[in-house]
Each structure stands twice: as structure tokens, then as C-alpha cells.
């Protein structure tokens, strides 16, 4: 028994040395991730470059298109709250904003489990980690260990609402169409803030985990779009994220893509 005990203590001590060294070495190989400014700068470079490459191939673009190249800092206050509610529900995180930001020992255990065991402990912290990893991936970071360390660095200074705002602003739909504001203009020919609840539910179908962007853009399978849109609205009301009356009114609306064609 003593042998087993000392072997266990040796392994614990070894892990206490190896894991921090591995973390620090991995962090040293990542892009600078000390503040929101670092993240914003790197995302701006990648996203504006992508949008500009599309614009450069067209000779008849107007001022509006040129101004749409700019990547602006995501602002949660400008995100439609109904879209946020739809998004966190479809992430299976309906209580995301009802629980405190995960920190301290709980987050340390999540980082350890993610790096060493490849597991995601339950709780809304899993949603925070998933969002942070998506942002890190858009910055060009790859590999499970690198993404886990980058997510930890991002989580150190991003609040819950910032994680959602950034994630919604960097989702890629097609070349040059990045973020929900681009998608709103492309699919509905209107600004994101002008969309009604029924339209936001259709937009949610273009987002993860559904990915119906192509169908909505081409207005294919209108009956299926409506069926799934109504399911999202009923589900949203079921979780009391919108009132039942608002959900019913939205369900009564026709499929938006049919009316903009």
C-alpha cells in the first residue's frame, strides 16, 4: 500500500510540474492574447482581408459595399436580444445569463479536464469555453491543446456577453459574408436591428447547429423553413425566453424569404 501511495504522490507531483510547463510553452506559441484589443486586431486583419478579397474581384461595387469591409468591435448591446435568446437556447445553454461567470477552481478544473482528459464537465462554463474556442479558431489557432489554452486566455478578460457578441460577429456563412449583420443584409436585405422575431428565428436556422444558410438564401424548401422556424419559436416560448403571445404572433408570419424575392 505504501508503494502505491508514494507512486500516486509522485505522479501528482510530476503532473504539478509538467502541466504548468506545457501550458506556458503552448501559450508562448500562440498569438498575443492579453486583452480585447489583441483579439479585435487579429480578427479585423483576417475578416477585413477576406471581405476585401471578394470586393477586389468586383468592379461595380458602391460606397455601401466598400464601407461593409470594415470589421467593428462587436457590441452586445447592439445584438437583438431575441436573437441572443434563440442562439443560447440552440447551444443548449438556456440559463447562460442566469448563472455567474465560471471562475476559480471550477474553471481551473474545466481547463485541466479539457487539456488532460478531453472531457467537458457540465455547467454553463462549458458554453463559455465553447464560445471562447470558436473565437480562438477564427483567429487561426488550431489543435486541441492550443485551442484549450487560447480559450483560457480569452476567458480571462472576456465577460459572458462579450463571448456571445464576438461569436455572433465572426460566424462565416460564405466568402465575404461574416457575422450575423452581414447575413441579415444578405438574406433579408435589411439591417440586423430591423428584423422581427419571426425573421430572427429564420436567421437562427442559418446559424449553428442548423446551417440552412444556403436554403434560406435561395428560398428553397419554404415549408421546411417555416416548420423549423415555428419549432424554434415554440421552444423559445417553452423556456420563457419570449412570451407565448409574441411567439404566436411570429408563427403567424409568412416565411420572410418569400416576401423579399
C-alpha positions as CSV (number, residue, x, y, z in Angstrom):
1,X,0.0,0.0,0.0
2,X,2.9,2.4,0.8
3,X,4.3,1.8,-2.6
4,X,1.0,2.6,-4.3
5,X,0.7,5.7,-2.2
6,X,4.1,7.0,-3.0
7,X,3.7,6.2,-6.6
8,X,0.5,8.2,-6.6
9,X,2.2,11.2,-4.8
10,X,5.0,11.0,-7.4
11,X,2.5,11.2,-10.3
12,X,0.7,14.1,-8.7
13,X,3.9,16.0,-8.2
14,X,5.0,15.2,-11.7
15,X,1.7,16.5,-13.1
16,X,2.1,19.6,-11.0
17,X,5.3,20.3,-12.8
18,X,4.6,19.0,-16.3
19,X,1.2,20.6,-16.8
20,X,2.2,24.2,-16.0
21,X,5.3,23.9,-18.2
22,X,3.2,22.5,-21.0
23,X,0.7,25.3,-20.6
24,X,3.3,28.0,-20.6
25,X,5.1,26.5,-23.6
26,X,1.9,26.3,-25.6
27,X,0.9,29.9,-24.6
28,X,4.2,31.1,-25.8
29,X,3.5,29.8,-29.3
30,X,0.1,31.5,-29.6
31,X,-0.7,35.0,-30.9
32,X,-0.7,37.8,-28.4
33,X,-3.8,37.3,-26.2
34,X,-3.5,39.8,-23.4
35,X,-6.6,42.0,-24.0
36,X,-9.7,42.5,-26.1
37,X,-7.7,44.9,-28.3
38,X,-5.4,42.0,-29.2
39,X,-8.3,39.8,-30.2
40,X,-10.1,42.6,-32.1
41,X,-6.9,43.5,-34.0
42,X,-6.3,39.9,-35.2
43,X,-9.9,39.3,-36.1
44,X,-10.0,42.6,-38.0
45,X,-7.0,41.6,-40.1
46,X,-8.4,38.3,-41.0
47,X,-12.0,39.3,-41.6
48,X,-11.3,42.6,-43.5
49,X,-8.8,40.7,-45.7
50,X,-11.5,38.1,-46.5
51,X,-14.1,40.8,-47.3
52,X,-11.6,42.8,-49.3
53,X,-10.7,39.8,-51.4
54,X,-14.3,39.5,-52.5
55,X,-14.6,43.2,-53.2
56,X,-11.4,43.3,-55.2
57,X,-12.9,40.8,-57.7
58,X,-15.9,43.1,-58.4
59,X,-15.6,46.3,-60.4
60,X,-19.1,47.7,-59.8
61,X,-19.3,48.0,-56.1
62,X,-20.7,51.1,-54.5
63,X,-19.7,53.0,-51.4
64,X,-22.0,50.9,-49.2
65,X,-20.2,47.8,-50.2
66,X,-16.8,49.4,-49.5
67,X,-17.8,50.5,-46.1
68,X,-19.1,47.0,-45.3
69,X,-15.5,45.7,-45.4
70,X,-14.7,47.2,-42.0
71,X,-14.8,44.9,-39.0
72,X,-16.0,46.9,-36.0
73,X,-15.7,45.8,-32.4
74,X,-18.7,43.5,-31.5
75,X,-21.1,45.3,-29.2
76,X,-23.5,43.1,-27.2
77,X,-25.9,46.0,-26.6
78,X,-26.5,46.2,-30.4
79,X,-27.3,42.5,-30.7
80,X,-31.1,41.8,-30.9
81,X,-31.9,40.2,-27.6
82,X,-34.4,37.8,-29.3
83,X,-31.5,36.5,-31.5
84,X,-29.3,36.0,-28.4
85,X,-32.1,34.1,-26.7
86,X,-32.5,31.9,-29.8
87,X,-28.8,31.3,-30.1
88,X,-28.1,30.4,-26.4
89,X,-31.1,28.1,-26.4
90,X,-29.9,26.2,-29.5
91,X,-26.5,25.9,-27.9
92,X,-28.3,24.0,-25.1
93,X,-27.4,26.9,-22.8
94,X,-30.8,28.5,-21.9
95,X,-29.6,29.5,-18.4
96,X,-26.4,31.1,-19.8
97,X,-27.2,34.6,-18.5
98,X,-28.9,33.3,-15.3
99,X,-25.7,31.9,-13.8
100,X,-22.5,33.7,-12.8
101,X,-19.4,33.5,-15.0
102,X,-17.5,30.4,-14.1
103,X,-14.2,31.2,-12.4
104,X,-11.8,30.0,-9.8
105,X,-11.5,26.3,-9.0
106,X,-14.5,25.3,-11.2
107,X,-12.8,26.9,-14.3
108,X,-9.4,25.5,-13.3
109,X,-10.9,22.0,-13.2
110,X,-12.6,22.6,-16.6
111,X,-9.3,23.6,-18.1
112,X,-7.5,20.6,-16.6
113,X,-10.2,18.2,-17.7
114,X,-10.3,19.6,-21.2
115,X,-6.5,19.5,-21.6
116,X,-5.7,16.2,-19.9
117,X,-8.9,14.1,-20.1
118,X,-10.5,15.5,-23.2
119,X,-13.8,15.9,-21.3
120,X,-16.1,18.8,-20.8
121,X,-17.6,19.0,-17.3
122,X,-21.3,20.0,-17.3
123,X,-22.5,23.5,-16.5
124,X,-22.7,26.9,-18.3
125,X,-18.9,27.1,-18.1
126,X,-18.9,24.5,-20.9
127,X,-20.8,27.1,-23.1
128,X,-18.3,29.8,-22.1
129,X,-15.4,27.5,-23.1
130,X,-17.1,26.5,-26.4
131,X,-17.6,30.2,-27.4
132,X,-14.0,31.1,-26.5
133,X,-12.7,28.2,-28.6
134,X,-14.8,29.3,-31.6
135,X,-13.2,32.8,-31.3
136,X,-9.8,31.3,-31.0
137,X,-10.4,29.1,-34.1
138,X,-11.4,32.1,-36.1
139,X,-8.0,33.7,-35.1
140,X,-6.3,30.8,-36.9
141,X,-5.4,28.8,-33.8
142,X,-5.6,25.0,-34.4
143,X,-5.1,21.9,-32.3
144,X,-6.9,20.8,-29.2
145,X,-4.2,21.8,-26.7
146,X,-3.6,25.2,-28.4
147,X,-7.4,25.9,-28.6
148,X,-7.8,25.0,-24.9
149,X,-5.0,27.3,-23.8
150,X,-6.2,30.1,-26.0
151,X,-9.8,29.7,-24.7
152,X,-8.4,30.0,-21.2
153,X,-6.6,33.2,-22.1
154,X,-9.7,34.7,-23.8
155,X,-11.9,33.7,-20.8
156,X,-9.6,35.7,-18.5
157,X,-10.8,39.0,-19.9
158,X,-14.0,38.3,-21.8
159,X,-17.3,38.5,-20.0
160,X,-20.2,36.3,-20.9
161,X,-21.9,38.9,-23.1
162,X,-18.7,39.6,-25.0
163,X,-18.2,36.0,-25.8
164,X,-21.6,35.8,-27.4
165,X,-21.2,39.1,-29.2
166,X,-17.9,38.1,-30.7
167,X,-19.0,34.7,-31.7
168,X,-22.1,36.0,-33.5
169,X,-19.9,38.6,-35.3
170,X,-17.4,36.1,-36.7
171,X,-19.6,33.2,-38.0
172,X,-18.7,32.5,-41.6
173,X,-21.6,32.0,-44.0
174,X,-19.9,32.3,-47.3
175,X,-16.9,34.1,-48.7
176,X,-17.1,37.7,-47.6
177,X,-20.3,37.2,-45.6
178,X,-19.1,37.0,-42.0
179,X,-21.2,37.6,-38.9
180,X,-24.9,38.0,-38.3
181,X,-25.0,41.6,-39.5
182,X,-23.7,40.5,-42.9
183,X,-26.1,37.6,-43.0
184,X,-29.1,39.8,-42.2
185,X,-28.3,42.1,-45.2
186,X,-27.6,39.1,-47.5
187,X,-30.7,37.1,-46.6
188,X,-33.3,39.8,-45.7
189,X,-31.8,42.9,-47.4
190,X,-32.2,44.8,-44.1
191,X,-30.1,45.7,-41.1
192,X,-30.0,43.2,-38.3
193,X,-31.7,45.6,-35.8
194,X,-34.7,45.9,-38.2
195,X,-35.6,42.2,-38.2
196,X,-38.7,41.0,-36.5
197,X,-38.8,37.9,-34.2
198,X,-40.0,35.6,-37.0
199,X,-37.1,36.7,-39.2
200,X,-34.6,36.3,-36.4
201,X,-35.9,32.7,-35.9
202,X,-35.2,32.2,-39.7
203,X,-31.8,33.7,-39.3
204,X,-31.1,31.3,-36.4
205,X,-31.7,28.4,-38.9
206,X,-28.7,29.8,-40.8
207,X,-26.5,29.6,-37.6
208,X,-25.1,26.6,-35.8
209,X,-26.2,24.0,-35.2
210,X,-28.5,24.1,-38.3
211,X,-26.6,25.7,-41.2
212,X,-29.6,26.3,-43.5
213,X,-28.0,29.4,-44.9
214,X,-27.9,28.2,-48.5
215,X,-31.6,27.1,-48.4
216,X,-32.7,30.4,-46.9
217,X,-30.6,32.4,-49.4
218,X,-32.1,30.6,-52.3
219,X,-35.5,30.4,-50.6
220,X,-35.6,26.6,-51.1
221,X,-37.9,24.3,-49.1
222,X,-40.1,27.2,-47.8
223,X,-42.4,24.8,-46.0
224,X,-39.4,23.1,-44.2
225,X,-38.0,26.5,-43.2
226,X,-41.4,27.5,-41.8
227,X,-41.8,24.3,-39.9
228,X,-38.3,24.6,-38.3
229,X,-38.7,28.3,-37.6
230,X,-42.0,27.7,-35.8
231,X,-40.4,24.9,-33.8
232,X,-37.7,27.3,-32.6
233,X,-40.3,29.9,-31.6
234,X,-42.4,27.4,-29.7
235,X,-39.3,26.1,-28.0
236,X,-38.3,29.7,-27.1
237,X,-41.6,30.3,-25.5
238,X,-41.4,27.0,-23.7
239,X,-38.3,28.2,-21.9
240,X,-39.9,31.6,-21.2
241,X,-37.3,33.4,-23.2
242,X,-40.1,35.2,-25.1
243,X,-43.8,35.4,-24.2
244,X,-46.2,33.0,-25.7
245,X,-48.2,35.8,-27.3
246,X,-45.1,37.1,-29.1
247,X,-44.2,33.6,-30.3
248,X,-47.7,33.0,-31.6
249,X,-47.6,36.3,-33.5
250,X,-44.3,35.4,-35.0
251,X,-45.5,32.0,-36.0
252,X,-48.4,33.6,-37.9
253,X,-46.0,35.5,-40.1
254,X,-45.1,34.1,-43.6
255,X,-41.6,32.9,-44.4
256,X,-39.6,36.1,-44.9
257,X,-37.5,35.0,-47.8
258,X,-40.7,34.5,-49.9
259,X,-41.6,38.2,-49.4
260,X,-38.2,39.6,-50.3
261,X,-37.8,37.7,-53.6
